Amino acid sequence: MTLPAAIVQAFTPTGVLRASINTGNPVLARADADHGAAGVSVDLARAFAGRLGVPLELVVFDTAGKSVDAVANEQADIGFFAIDPVRGAQIAFTDAYVLIEGAYLVRQDSPLQANDEVDRAGHRVAVGKGSAYDLHLTRELKAAEIVRAPSSPAVVQAFLDQRLDVAAGVKQQLESALSDHAGLRLLPGRFMVIRQAMGTPKSRGAAAAEALRAFVEEQKASGFVAEALRRHDIQGASVAPAAA
């Protein structure tokens, strides 16, 4: 069943649904030679376009910051982002559909043994510029220095090249670095949980935002999100609970 015409028009001022996709987070999407991108967020975008009864156009970026800007600046109609108050100034978020753990990576010989030891004077922490981890740590770290890599996939290389103390990012992404680079380890546990949601420009109106929110809740409840995670062999992420 498609949504009312006014809702469809709110989401598709250009006649198609433009979905902003960030391939910098492998939990959500990856670059795909045939379609531009593939992954859980692409599956959700395709399902929502079907609900609207319109064609889908993927607007693909390699960083979260660029993907957020596309929606905030009305260059895309929906996007897939970590919920954050800074982004919320211009974007209406649904509740989370996926929960992703954020972790710290250090060298084997690092004296750091726990997450709460990172925020100390003299420590330099690599993060992807404009990522949810950047936004969160900018607020939370009081003594450590943040060093911003151009993108989340570039964090580990920046950490290695610049001899930084810590790399922060998606736990799954950092775990893959352990097999690629000897002499690294993750600090136990997690320093944050990313609440990954869909979003649309606030200018599209409250009714559109509510329609997107309801769509996300339906996809969680029906098992669509869980099946997408399995289909794309995503580890280290879980379906978010139903909204209160």
C-alpha positions in Angstrom: 0.0 0.0 0.0 1.4 3.4 -1.0 1.2 6.4 1.3 -1.1 9.4 0.7 -0.2 11.7 -2.2 0.8 14.6 0.0 3.3 12.4 1.8 4.7 11.1 -1.4 5.1 14.6 -2.7 6.9 15.7 0.5 9.5 13.0 0.0 9.9 13.3 -3.8 9.9 16.9 -4.9 12.0 15.9 -7.9 9.8 12.9 -8.8 12.2 10.3 -7.4 13.3 9.3 -3.9 16.9 10.4 -3.5 18.5 8.3 -0.8 21.8 9.5 0.7 24.0 6.4 1.3 27.3 6.4 3.3 29.6 3.6 2.2 32.2 4.6 4.9 30.4 2.4 7.5 30.5 -1.2 6.3 27.8 -2.2 8.7 25.4 -0.1 6.7 26.5 0.0 3.1 29.4 -0.8 0.8 30.4 0.4 -2.6 28.9 -1.8 -5.4 30.1 -1.6 -9.0 26.7 -2.4 -10.5 24.4 -0.3 -8.3 26.6 2.2 -6.7 26.0 0.8 -3.2 24.6 -2.3 -1.5 23.8 -3.1 2.1 21.2 -2.8 4.8 20.6 0.9 4.3 20.1 0.4 0.5 17.6 -2.4 1.2 15.6 0.0 3.4 15.8 2.8 0.9 14.5 0.4 -1.8 11.7 -0.8 0.4 10.7 2.8 1.3 10.7 3.8 -2.4 8.4 0.9 -3.0 6.1 2.1 -0.2 5.9 5.5 -1.9 5.5 3.9 -5.3 8.3 5.9 -6.8 11.7 5.2 -8.4 14.8 5.2 -6.2 18.0 7.2 -6.8 21.0 6.4 -4.7 23.2 9.4 -3.8 26.4 7.7 -2.7 29.1 9.3 -0.4 32.2 7.9 1.2 31.8 9.7 4.6 29.0 10.2 7.1 29.6 14.0 7.0 28.9 14.3 3.3 25.9 12.0 3.5 24.4 14.2 6.3 25.1 17.4 4.4 23.2 16.1 1.4 20.0 15.6 3.4 20.4 18.8 5.5 20.9 20.8 2.2 18.0 19.2 0.4 20.2 17.3 -2.1 18.7 14.1 -0.9 15.3 13.2 0.6 16.2 10.5 3.1 19.4 9.3 4.7 20.8 6.8 7.2 22.6 8.3 10.2 23.6 7.9 13.8 21.2 10.0 15.9 23.0 13.1 17.2 21.7 16.4 18.5 24.0 18.4 16.1 22.6 16.7 13.1 19.1 16.9 14.6 19.0 20.7 14.1 18.1 20.1 10.4 17.2 16.5 10.2 14.1 14.7 11.6 15.2 11.3 12.8 13.2 8.1 13.2 14.0 5.9 16.2 17.0 3.6 15.7 16.7 0.6 13.5 20.2 -0.8 14.2 22.6 -0.5 17.2 26.3 -0.5 16.4 29.2 -0.6 18.9 32.0 1.9 18.9 35.4 0.7 20.1 39.0 1.8 20.6 42.0 0.3 18.9 45.5 0.5 20.3 48.9 -1.1 19.8 49.7 -4.3 21.6 52.4 -2.5 23.7 50.1 0.4 24.6 49.8 1.0 28.3 46.0 1.6 27.8 43.9 -1.3 29.2 40.4 0.2 29.5 38.2 2.7 27.7 38.1 5.1 30.6 41.9 5.5 30.4 41.8 7.1 26.9 40.8 10.6 28.0 44.1 11.7 29.4 46.4 14.6 28.5 48.9 13.6 25.8 46.8 11.0 24.2 45.9 11.5 20.5 42.7 9.8 19.2 42.0 9.2 15.5 38.4 9.5 14.3 36.7 9.9 11.0 35.9 13.5 10.3 32.2 14.2 10.8 31.4 10.7 11.9 29.2 10.0 14.9 32.3 9.1 16.8 33.8 12.5 16.0 30.6 14.2 17.2 30.4 12.1 20.4 34.1 12.3 21.3 34.2 16.1 20.6 31.7 16.4 23.4 33.0 13.8 25.7 36.8 14.0 25.6 38.2 16.7 27.9 41.9 16.0 28.0 42.8 13.8 25.0 43.4 15.4 21.5 41.2 14.4 18.6 43.0 13.9 15.2 40.5 13.7 12.4 41.1 11.4 9.4 39.4 12.3 6.1 36.9 9.4 6.5 36.1 6.5 8.8 37.9 3.9 6.6 41.0 6.0 6.7 41.2 6.1 10.6 43.4 3.0 11.1 45.9 4.2 8.5 46.1 7.6 10.0 46.5 6.0 13.4 49.5 4.0 12.1 51.1 6.6 9.9 51.0 9.4 12.6 51.8 7.1 15.5 48.7 8.1 17.3 47.7 6.5 20.6 44.1 5.4 19.8 41.8 4.8 16.8 38.1 5.1 17.4 35.4 3.8 15.2 32.9 1.0 14.3 33.9 -2.1 16.2 33.5 -4.4 13.2 35.7 -2.1 11.1 38.4 -2.0 13.7 38.3 -5.8 14.2 39.1 -6.2 10.5 42.2 -4.2 11.0 43.5 -6.8 13.5 43.9 -9.3 10.7 45.4 -6.8 8.3 48.0 -5.3 10.7 50.0 -7.2 13.3 50.6 -5.8 16.8 47.1 -4.3 17.4 44.3 -5.0 19.9 40.9 -3.6 20.9 40.3 -2.3 24.3 37.6 -4.4 26.1 33.9 -3.5 25.7 32.7 -0.4 23.9 32.9 3.4 24.5 29.5 4.1 23.0 26.6 2.6 21.1 25.5 4.2 17.9 21.8 4.4 17.4 21.5 4.2 13.6 18.3 5.8 12.2 16.7 7.0 9.1 16.2 10.8 8.6 14.6 13.4 6.3 14.9 17.1 6.2 12.8 18.8 8.8 11.4 21.0 6.1 9.4 18.1 4.7 7.0 18.4 7.6 5.8 16.5 10.6 3.6 14.2 8.6 6.4 13.0 6.5 8.7 12.5 9.5 5.9 10.5 11.2 5.5 8.3 8.1 9.2 7.6 8.0 9.2 6.8 11.7 6.3 4.3 11.3 8.0 2.7 8.3 11.2 2.0 10.4 9.2 0.5 13.2 7.3 -1.7 10.8 10.6 -2.9 9.2 12.0 -3.8 12.7 8.9 -5.6 13.8 8.4 -7.6 10.6 12.0 -9.0 10.7 13.1 -7.1 7.5 16.0 -5.4 9.3 17.2 -8.6 10.9 17.0 -10.5 7.6 19.0 -7.7 5.9 21.7 -8.0 8.5 21.9 -11.7 7.9 21.8 -11.4 4.1 24.7 -9.0 4.1 26.6 -11.0 6.7 26.9 -8.2 9.2 28.4 -8.9 12.5 28.7 -6.6 15.5 25.3 -4.9 15.0 21.8 -5.7 16.3 18.3 -4.7 15.5 17.2 -1.9 17.8 14.3 -2.4 20.1 10.9 -1.0 19.3 10.4 2.6 20.0 8.8 3.5 23.3 
